[in-house]
Amino acid sequence: MLASLLLTLVLACQGQAPRVVLAVHPWPGYAYFSLAKARHPYDPRRLHLDLRNYADSAATMEAYISGGAQAIATTAIEVVTICGVAPDRCPVIVYVIDESRGADQVLARRGVKDLKGLVGRPIALDRSTLSRYVLARAFESGGLPPPEPSQLRFLPAAAWEAALRRGEVQAVVTYPPRSDQLLRSQPLHTLFSSRQLPYEILDVLAVEPELLRQHPDAILALVQGWQAVRLEESRRPAAVHHAMADVLALEPSEGPFPSDGIRYPGPQEQYELLDPAQNNLPPLLEKFRQVLYANGVIPANTPLPATVDSIARALAKAK
């Protein structure tokens, strides 16, 4: 009887899907994960998804670094930062979610005509390394020295509108949906955007190496759920966009969820970016490391995250 009970328990355990804690924050490309859980329930034999929504990318990083999440949807820049701050938690990049092609922006008040007008003046941003990276690249593009630390005002996104209106800051580094809200609130204009950084600002899915090793099918299921919503969007855009607006907490007056300035790589590009043999993504990760080190964010000996194309290949086989 005891042997029969133990066998039953073993079989039951074998039938349980691994629990994966995924950390995300408000961004259109990540909202598909939330919709996947709600609209295309995951096979309970493959994946039990515990989706954690945080206020911003800095909070998602903290969750992953602390061990509170096993997977994270964030920029490749933040993944390099994680490897610098907590090398023992350095994740592996398994999927490229999207590319910001104009969505990340430096917005300025009307009196600031160009990037030179920001030299020595206060700039609002969140605590993400993405914002600091975009700002550093913006100044670099204008032939300017990096912004001084004294210029940076690390404010919660909810405080940006008032700080700009009162003139406490002259510009802000932002992205959708907050950027759209700011542009509707007052006369701002774009000084710089990720459109000037083609193929550079990538959002990715990164996971613990051990999680990928032990449960590759769970990670495959996670991405397949994301893709299922993208497919539904191509067939029923209005319904999906309405649901996306709810996920991003947009008011009805703010219109549909923002999609301008965001590009989604296709299957072939996934291979090209993630296949280690093609060596396309590592040079970009090295660039991130250099810029972040120059701006005092990470140490010089920061390890770079690995990239794998096993999920992209499995996706192709599953079709």
Backbone hydrogen bonds in HBPLUS format (Angstrom, degrees):
<---DONOR---> <-ACCEPTOR-->    atom                        ^
c    i                          cat <-CA-CA->   ^        H-A-AA   ^      H-
h    n   atom  resd res      DA  || num        DHA   H-A  angle D-A-AA Bond
n    s   type  num  typ     dist DA aas  dist angle  dist       angle   num
A0005-LEU N   A0001-MET O   2.93 MM   4  6.21 152.3  2.01 147.5 155.0     1
A0006-LEU N   A0002-LEU O   2.92 MM   4  6.20 160.9  1.96 153.2 158.0     2
A0007-LEU N   A0003-ALA O   2.98 MM   4  6.16 156.5  2.04 144.8 151.3     3
A0008-THR N   A0004-SER O   2.99 MM   4  6.22 152.7  2.06 143.0 150.3     4
A0009-LEU N   A0005-LEU O   2.97 MM   4  6.27 155.8  2.03 149.5 155.9     5
A0010-VAL N   A0006-LEU O   2.91 MM   4  6.17 158.0  1.96 150.4 156.4     6
A0011-LEU N   A0007-LEU O   2.97 MM   4  6.17 163.6  1.99 150.5 154.6     7
A0012-ALA N   A0008-THR O   2.91 MM   4  6.09 151.0  1.99 143.5 152.1     8
A0013-CYS N   A0009-LEU O   2.89 MM   4  6.12 156.8  1.95 148.4 154.3     9
A0014-GLN N   A0010-VAL O   2.91 MM   4  6.14 154.0  1.97 146.7 154.5    10
A0015-GLY N   A0011-LEU O   3.09 MM   4  6.29 134.3  2.30 136.5 147.7    11
A0015-GLY N   A0012-ALA O   3.12 MM   3  5.12 129.7  2.38  93.0 106.4    12
A0016-GLN N   A0013-CYS O   3.14 MM   3  5.25 154.4  2.21 102.8 110.5    13
A0048-HIS N   A0018-PRO O   3.01 MM  30  5.93 159.9  2.05 153.7 147.9    14
A0020-VAL N   A0048-HIS O   2.93 MM  28  6.23 157.7  1.98 154.2 159.9    15
A0050-ASP N   A0020-VAL O   2.84 MM  30  5.86 178.7  1.84 153.3 152.9    16
A0070-GLN N   A0021-VAL O   2.97 MM  49  5.42 144.2  2.10 135.0 145.3    17
A0071-ALA N   A0021-VAL O   3.08 MM  50  6.21 146.4  2.19 165.0 161.0    18
A0022-LEU N   A0050-ASP O   2.97 MM  28  6.27 150.5  2.06 142.2 151.2    19
A0052-ARG N   A0022-LEU O   2.84 MM  30  5.99 178.1  1.85 163.8 164.0    20
A0023-ALA N   A0071-ALA O   3.00 MM  48  6.35 162.8  2.03 141.8 143.8    21
A0073-ALA N   A0023-ALA O   3.08 MM  50  6.38 166.7  2.10 175.5 174.4    22
A0024-VAL N   A0052-ARG O   2.95 MM  28  6.25 158.5  2.00 168.9 170.7    23
A0054-TYR N   A0024-VAL O   2.82 MM  30  6.12 158.6  1.86 152.5 159.5    24
A0030-TYR N   A0027-TRP O   2.97 MM   3  5.49 136.4  2.16 116.8 128.6    25
A0031-ALA N   A0027-TRP O   3.13 MM   4  6.31 140.1  2.30 153.5 164.8    26
A0031-ALA N   A0028-PRO O   3.15 MM   3  5.19 131.7  2.40  98.1 111.1    27
A0033-PHE N   A0030-TYR O   2.99 MM   3  5.72 147.6  2.09 119.3 126.6    28
A0034-SER N   A0031-ALA O   3.07 MM   3  5.21 117.0  2.48  98.6 113.3    29
A0035-LEU N   A0031-ALA O   3.06 MM   4  6.42 160.3  2.10 153.8 159.2    30
A0036-ALA N   A0032-TYR O   2.81 MM   4  5.92 145.6  1.93 140.9 150.9    31
A0037-LYS N   A0033-PHE O   3.22 MM   4  6.47 153.3  2.29 145.7 150.4    32
A0038-ALA N   A0034-SER O   3.29 MM   4  6.58 150.2  2.39 140.5 148.4    33
A0039-ARG N   A0035-LEU O   2.66 MM   4  5.63 169.5  1.67 161.5 164.1    34
A0040-HIS N   A0036-ALA O   2.97 MM   4  4.96 145.5  2.09 121.9 131.5    35
A0046-ARG N   A0043-ASP O   2.82 MM   3  5.42 162.1  1.86 122.1 128.2    36
A0047-LEU N   A0043-ASP O   3.09 MM   4  6.26 162.9  2.12 164.8 170.2    37
A0060-THR N   A0056-ASP O   3.23 MM   4  6.63 149.7  2.32 143.9 152.6    38
A0061-MET N   A0057-SER O   2.94 MM   4  6.16 155.8  2.00 148.0 154.0    39
A0062-GLU N   A0058-ALA O   3.05 MM   4  6.31 158.1  2.10 144.6 150.2    40
A0063-ALA N   A0059-ALA O   2.99 MM   4  6.22 153.2  2.06 143.7 150.7    41
A0064-TYR N   A0060-THR O   3.03 MM   4  6.33 159.5  2.07 149.2 153.8    42
A0065-ILE N   A0061-MET O   2.82 MM   4  6.01 173.6  1.83 160.7 162.8    43
A0066-SER N   A0062-GLU O   2.96 MM   4  5.96 156.5  2.02 145.2 151.1    44
A0068-GLY N   A0063-ALA O   2.77 MM   5  4.87 127.8  2.05 165.6 165.6    45
A0067-GLY N   A0064-TYR O   3.01 MM   3  5.20 153.0  2.09 106.1 114.8    46
A0208-GLU N   A0070-GLN O   2.97 MM 138  5.67 143.9  2.11 168.5 172.5    47
A0072-ILE N   A0206-ALA O   2.86 MM 134  5.44 157.9  1.91 161.6 166.9    48
A0206-ALA N   A0072-ILE O   2.98 MM 134  5.44 170.4  1.99 157.9 160.9    49
A0074-THR N   A0204-VAL O   3.10 MM 130  5.68 153.5  2.17 158.3 163.5    50
A0204-VAL N   A0074-THR O   2.68 MM 130  5.68 170.0  1.69 172.7 169.0    51
A0078-GLU N   A0075-THR O   3.07 MM   3  5.28 118.3  2.47  99.2 112.7    52
A0079-VAL N   A0075-THR O   3.12 MM   4  6.52 148.6  2.22 144.5 153.8    53
A0076-ALA N   A0202-LEU O   2.88 MM 126  5.81 152.3  1.95 160.5 162.7    54
A0080-VAL N   A0076-ALA O   3.10 MM   4  6.39 155.9  2.16 145.7 150.1    55
A0081-THR N   A0077-ILE O   3.05 MM   4  6.38 150.0  2.14 141.9 150.9    56
A0082-ILE N   A0078-GLU O   2.85 MM   4  6.16 155.1  1.91 150.8 156.4    57
A0083-CYS N   A0079-VAL O   3.12 MM   4  6.45 157.2  2.18 146.8 152.2    58
A0084-GLY N   A0080-VAL O   3.07 MM   4  6.39 134.9  2.29 139.6 151.9    59
A0084-GLY N   A0081-THR O   2.97 MM   3  5.01 127.8  2.25  96.3 110.9    60
A0085-VAL N   A0081-THR O   2.83 MM   4  6.10 159.1  1.88 160.2 165.8    61
A0086-ALA N   A0082-ILE O   2.76 MM   4  5.62 165.0  1.78 153.8 158.8    62
A0089-ARG N   A0086-ALA O   2.77 MM   3  5.41 160.4  1.80 124.6 131.6    63
A0090-CYS N   A0087-PRO O   3.16 MM   3  5.09 162.1  2.19 110.4 110.1    64
A0092-VAL N   A0207-VAL O   2.88 MM 115  5.51 163.8  1.90 157.2 158.6    65
A0207-VAL N   A0092-VAL O   2.97 MM 115  5.51 155.9  2.03 150.0 151.7    66
A0093-ILE N   A0306-ALA O   2.92 MM 213  6.28 165.0  1.95 164.3 160.7    67
A0308-VAL N   A0093-ILE O   3.16 MM 215  6.49 158.2  2.21 174.7 172.9    68
A0094-VAL N   A0205-LEU O   2.96 MM 111  5.92 166.2  1.98 164.2 168.5    69
A0205-LEU N   A0095-TYR O   2.86 MM 110  5.18 159.7  1.90 147.9 152.1    70
A0097-ILE N   A0203-ASP O   2.71 MM 106  5.32 132.2  1.93 131.3 144.7    71
A0098-ASP N   A0203-ASP O   3.33 MM 105  5.25 156.1  2.39 126.4 131.1    72
A0203-ASP N   A0098-ASP O   2.86 MM 105  5.25 169.1  1.87 148.6 152.3    73
A0099-GLU N   A0263-ARG O   2.66 MM 164  5.06 152.9  1.73 154.2 162.4    74
A0263-ARG N   A0099-GLU O   2.85 MM 164  5.06 169.5  1.86 153.5 157.1    75
A0100-SER N   A0201-ILE O   2.86 MM 101  5.45 165.4  1.88 164.7 168.8    76
A0101-ARG N   A0261-GLY O   2.61 MM 160  4.64 147.8  1.71 135.7 141.6    77
A0194-SER N   A0104-ASP O   2.87 MM  90  5.38 142.0  2.01 153.0 159.0    78
A0105-GLN N   A0174-THR O   2.86 MM  69  5.51 171.4  1.87 162.2 165.0    79
A0174-THR N   A0105-GLN O   2.90 MM  69  5.51 161.5  1.94 157.5 163.4    80
A0106-VAL N   A0192-PHE O   2.79 MM  86  5.18 155.6  1.85 154.0 152.5    81
A0191-LEU N   A0106-VAL O   2.86 MM  85  5.61 168.4  1.88 174.4 178.4    82
A0107-LEU N   A0172-VAL O   2.89 MM  65  5.37 153.2  1.96 164.5 163.6    83
A0172-VAL N   A0107-LEU O   2.81 MM  65  5.37 146.5  1.92 150.8 161.1    84
A0108-ALA N   A0189-HIS O   2.88 MM  81  5.56 164.2  1.91 157.6 161.3    85
A0189-HIS N   A0108-ALA O   3.07 MM  81  5.56 153.2  2.14 147.0 155.5    86
A0109-ARG N   A0170-GLN O   3.01 MM  61  5.67 158.1  2.06 154.8 153.4    87
A0112-VAL N   A0109-ARG O   3.06 MM   3  5.78 164.2  2.08 125.0 129.8    88
A0117-GLY N   A0114-ASP O   2.92 MM   3  5.40 138.9  2.09 108.3 120.0    89
A0118-LEU N   A0115-LEU O   2.88 MM   3  5.38 163.9  1.91 115.6 120.8    90
A0119-VAL N   A0116-LYS O   3.20 MM   3  5.53 163.6  2.23 110.0 115.0    91
A0121-ARG N   A0118-LEU O   2.98 MM   3  5.13 169.9  1.99 128.1 128.0    92
A0170-GLN N   A0122-PRO O   2.88 MM  48  5.89 172.9  1.89 153.0 152.3    93
A0123-ILE N   A0151-GLN O   2.89 MM  28  5.94 158.9  1.93 153.2 153.4    94
A0153-ARG N   A0123-ILE O   2.82 MM  30  5.78 152.8  1.89 163.0 157.5    95
A0124-ALA N   A0171-ALA O   2.86 MM  47  6.19 168.4  1.87 150.9 148.1    96
A0173-VAL N   A0124-ALA O   2.98 MM  49  6.47 149.1  2.07 155.1 163.2    97
A0125-LEU N   A0153-ARG O   3.10 MM  28  6.26 149.9  2.19 152.3 149.8    98
A0155-LEU N   A0125-LEU O   3.18 MM  30  6.16 139.2  2.36 145.1 154.7    99
A0133-TYR N   A0129-THR O   2.82 MM   4  5.93 150.9  1.90 144.8 153.4   100
A0134-VAL N   A0130-LEU O   2.85 MM   4  6.10 168.5  1.86 160.5 162.3   101
A0135-LEU N   A0131-SER O   3.01 MM   4  6.13 161.2  2.04 145.7 151.2   102
A0136-ALA N   A0132-ARG O   2.93 MM   4  6.06 157.7  1.98 142.1 148.6   103
A0137-ARG N   A0133-TYR O   2.87 MM   4  6.12 160.6  1.91 155.3 160.7   104
A0138-ALA N   A0134-VAL O   2.85 MM   4  6.03 144.7  1.98 142.9 153.2   105
A0139-PHE N   A0135-LEU O   3.04 MM   4  6.33 166.0  2.06 154.8 156.3   106
A0140-GLU N   A0136-ALA O   2.95 MM   4  6.13 156.8  2.01 144.0 151.4   107
A0141-SER N   A0137-ARG O   2.87 MM   4  6.01 150.7  1.96 141.8 149.0   108
A0142-GLY N   A0138-ALA O   3.26 MM   4  6.58 135.4  2.47 140.3 151.4   109
A0142-GLY N   A0139-PHE O   3.11 MM   3  5.20 133.0  2.34  97.2 110.0   110
A0144-LEU N   A0139-PHE O   2.87 MM   5  5.04 161.6  1.91 153.8 149.5   111
A0143-GLY N   A0140-GLU O   2.99 MM   3  5.10 161.9  2.03 110.4 113.3   112
A0151-GLN N   A0148-GLU O   2.90 MM   3  5.47 159.3  1.95 118.3 125.1   113
A0152-LEU N   A0149-PRO O   3.18 MM   3  5.55 147.5  2.29 109.0 117.2   114
A0159-ALA N   A0156-PRO O   2.84 MM   3  5.55 159.2  1.88 123.5 130.3   115
A0160-TRP N   A0157-ALA O   3.19 MM   3  5.42 161.5  2.23 109.6 115.1   116
A0163-ALA N   A0159-ALA O   3.15 MM   4  6.24 161.6  2.19 151.6 157.3   117
A0164-LEU N   A0160-TRP O   2.92 MM   4  6.09 159.0  1.97 158.4 162.9   118
A0165-ARG N   A0161-GLU O   2.99 MM   4  6.16 159.9  2.04 147.4 153.5   119
A0166-ARG N   A0162-ALA O   2.95 MM   4  6.09 154.7  2.01 149.6 155.4   120
A0168-GLU N   A0163-ALA O   2.88 MM   5  5.05 133.7  2.10 157.4 162.2   121
A0167-GLY N   A0164-LEU O   3.13 MM   3  5.07 148.2  2.24  97.7 107.4   122
A0179-SER N   A0175-TYR O   3.00 MM   4  4.95 157.4  2.05 111.9 116.7   123
A0181-GLN N   A0177-PRO O   3.27 MM   4  6.60 155.9  2.33 150.6 157.4   124
A0182-LEU N   A0178-ARG O   2.96 MM   4  6.25 154.9  2.02 153.7 160.4   125
A0183-LEU N   A0179-SER O   2.99 MM   4  6.22 159.9  2.03 151.1 156.1   126
A0184-ARG N   A0180-ASP O   3.15 MM   4  6.34 141.1  2.31 140.4 149.7   127
A0185-SER N   A0181-GLN O   3.14 MM   4  6.26 129.1  2.41 135.1 148.3   128
A0185-SER N   A0182-LEU O   3.02 MM   3  5.01 132.4  2.25  95.2 108.9   129
A0196-GLN N   A0193-SER O   3.01 MM   3  5.93 165.8  2.03 123.9 127.3   130
A0197-LEU N   A0194-SER O   2.92 MM   3  4.87 159.2  1.96 104.8 109.7   131
A0200-GLU N   A0197-LEU O   3.17 MM   3  5.49 137.4  2.36 144.1 138.2   132
A0211-LEU N   A0208-GLU O   3.07 MM   3  5.18 120.7  2.44 100.4 115.1   133
A0212-LEU N   A0208-GLU O   3.15 MM   4  6.52 159.5  2.20 157.6 162.5   134
A0213-ARG N   A0209-PRO O   2.96 MM   4  6.22 153.7  2.03 145.8 153.7   135
A0214-GLN N   A0210-GLU O   2.91 MM   4  6.06 162.7  1.94 151.1 154.7   136
A0215-HIS N   A0211-LEU O   2.80 MM   4  5.65 159.8  1.84 149.8 156.2   137
A0218-ALA N   A0215-HIS O   3.15 MM   3  5.44 131.6  2.40 104.1 116.1   138
A0219-ILE N   A0215-HIS O   3.42 MM   4  6.85 154.0  2.49 149.8 156.0   139
A0220-LEU N   A0216-PRO O   2.93 MM   4  6.20 154.1  2.00 146.6 154.7   140
A0221-ALA N   A0217-ASP O   2.86 MM   4  6.06 155.5  1.92 142.7 148.9   141
A0222-LEU N   A0218-ALA O   3.00 MM   4  6.21 150.0  2.09 140.3 148.3   142
A0223-VAL N   A0219-ILE O   3.11 MM   4  6.42 160.2  2.15 151.4 154.5   143
A0224-GLN N   A0220-LEU O   2.89 MM   4  6.10 155.8  1.95 149.7 157.6   144
A0225-GLY N   A0221-ALA O   2.96 MM   4  6.16 147.1  2.07 147.0 154.3   145
A0226-TRP N   A0222-LEU O   3.28 MM   4  6.61 154.4  2.34 140.9 147.2   146
A0227-GLN N   A0223-VAL O   2.89 MM   4  6.21 159.8  1.93 152.6 158.3   147
A0228-ALA N   A0224-GLN O   2.90 MM   4  6.08 141.0  2.05 139.5 150.0   148
A0229-VAL N   A0225-GLY O   3.32 MM   4  6.67 148.5  2.43 146.3 152.0   149
A0230-ARG N   A0226-TRP O   3.24 MM   4  6.60 156.3  2.30 145.2 152.0   150
A0231-LEU N   A0227-GLN O   2.90 MM   4  6.18 152.3  1.98 149.2 156.6   151
A0232-GLU N   A0228-ALA O   2.94 MM   4  6.19 158.6  1.99 142.8 148.9   152
A0233-GLU N   A0229-VAL O   2.81 MM   4  6.02 151.6  1.89 147.6 155.8   153
A0234-SER N   A0230-ARG O   3.18 MM   4  6.49 144.7  2.31 140.5 148.3   154
A0234-SER N   A0231-LEU O   3.12 MM   3  5.23 123.1  2.46  97.3 111.0   155
A0235-ARG N   A0232-GLU O   3.02 MM   3  5.17 134.4  2.24  99.6 112.5   156
A0236-ARG N   A0232-GLU O   2.66 MM   4  5.78 160.2  1.69 162.6 169.3   157
A0240-VAL N   A0236-ARG O   3.20 MM   4  6.43 170.0  2.21 161.6 164.6   158
A0241-HIS N   A0237-PRO O   2.83 MM   4  5.87 165.6  1.85 156.5 161.1   159
A0242-HIS N   A0238-ALA O   3.01 MM   4  6.11 150.1  2.10 142.9 150.6   160
A0243-ALA N   A0239-ALA O   3.12 MM   4  6.39 157.5  2.17 143.6 149.5   161
A0244-MET N   A0240-VAL O   2.79 MM   4  6.05 151.4  1.87 150.1 159.3   162
A0245-ALA N   A0241-HIS O   2.98 MM   4  6.15 152.5  2.06 142.6 148.8   163
A0246-ASP N   A0242-HIS O   3.24 MM   4  6.60 147.5  2.35 140.8 148.8   164
A0247-VAL N   A0243-ALA O   3.03 MM   4  6.40 156.1  2.09 147.8 154.2   165
A0248-LEU N   A0244-MET O   2.95 MM   4  6.23 154.5  2.02 152.1 158.7   166
A0250-LEU N   A0245-ALA O   2.92 MM   5  5.22 177.1  1.92 157.4 157.3   167
A0249-ALA N   A0246-ASP O   3.05 MM   3  4.94 158.6  2.10 102.6 108.4   168
A0254-GLU N   A0251-GLU O   2.86 MM   3  5.33 154.7  1.92 115.9 124.3   169
A0255-GLY N   A0252-PRO O   3.21 MM   3  5.70 166.9  2.23 114.6 117.3   170
A0270-GLN N   A0266-GLY O   3.06 MM   4  6.37 144.6  2.19 150.3 161.1   171
A0271-TYR N   A0267-PRO O   3.27 MM   4  6.67 157.3  2.32 151.3 154.9   172
A0272-GLU N   A0268-GLN O   3.06 MM   4  6.40 165.1  2.08 149.5 153.6   173
A0273-LEU N   A0269-GLU O   2.89 MM   4  6.04 150.9  1.98 148.4 155.0   174
A0274-LEU N   A0270-GLN O   2.88 MM   4  5.91 161.7  1.91 154.3 159.6   175
A0275-ASP N   A0271-TYR O   2.85 MM   4  5.35 160.2  1.89 147.9 150.6   176
A0278-GLN N   A0275-ASP O   3.02 MM   3  5.58 141.6  2.17 114.5 124.3   177
A0279-ASN N   A0276-PRO O   3.19 MM   3  5.18 136.6  2.38  97.6 109.5   178
A0284-LEU N   A0281-LEU O   2.96 MM   3  5.32 124.1  2.28 111.4 126.0   179
A0285-LEU N   A0281-LEU O   3.02 MM   4  6.35 155.8  2.08 155.0 162.8   180
A0286-GLU N   A0282-PRO O   2.88 MM   4  6.14 150.3  1.97 151.8 160.4   181
A0287-LYS N   A0283-PRO O   3.04 MM   4  6.32 146.1  2.15 137.6 146.1   182
A0288-PHE N   A0284-LEU O   3.01 MM   4  6.39 155.8  2.07 149.5 155.5   183
A0289-ARG N   A0285-LEU O   2.99 MM   4  6.29 157.8  2.04 145.4 151.4   184
A0290-GLN N   A0286-GLU O   3.03 MM   4  6.32 155.5  2.09 149.0 154.8   185
A0291-VAL N   A0287-LYS O   3.00 MM   4  6.28 167.3  2.02 157.7 160.1   186
A0292-LEU N   A0288-PHE O   2.86 MM   4  5.97 170.9  1.87 160.1 163.1   187
A0293-TYR N   A0289-ARG O   2.92 MM   4  5.93 153.4  1.99 142.9 150.6   188
A0294-ALA N   A0290-GLN O   2.92 MM   4  6.07 160.5  1.96 145.6 151.3   189
A0295-ASN N   A0291-VAL O   3.07 MM   4  6.27 133.9  2.29 139.9 151.7   190
A0297-VAL N   A0292-LEU O   2.82 MM   5  5.16 162.3  1.85 162.8 156.8   191
A0296-GLY N   A0293-TYR O   2.97 MM   3  5.08 162.0  2.01 112.1 113.7   192
A0302-THR N   A0299-PRO O   3.38 MM   3  5.69 148.3  2.49 117.6 115.8   193
A0313-ARG N   A0309-ASP O   2.97 MM   4  6.18 155.3  2.03 152.5 159.4   194
A0314-ALA N   A0310-SER O   2.95 MM   4  6.11 154.5  2.02 141.7 149.0   195
A0315-LEU N   A0311-ILE O   2.90 MM   4  6.09 149.5  1.99 149.6 157.7   196
A0316-ALA N   A0312-ALA O   3.25 MM   4  6.49 152.5  2.33 140.2 146.3   197
A0317-LYS N   A0313-ARG O   3.10 MM   4  6.43 155.0  2.17 147.8 154.3   198
A0318-ALA N   A0314-ALA O   2.99 MM   4  6.12 144.0  2.12 143.0 152.4   199
A0319-LYS N   A0316-ALA O   3.40 MM   3  5.58 150.6  2.49 100.3 108.0   200
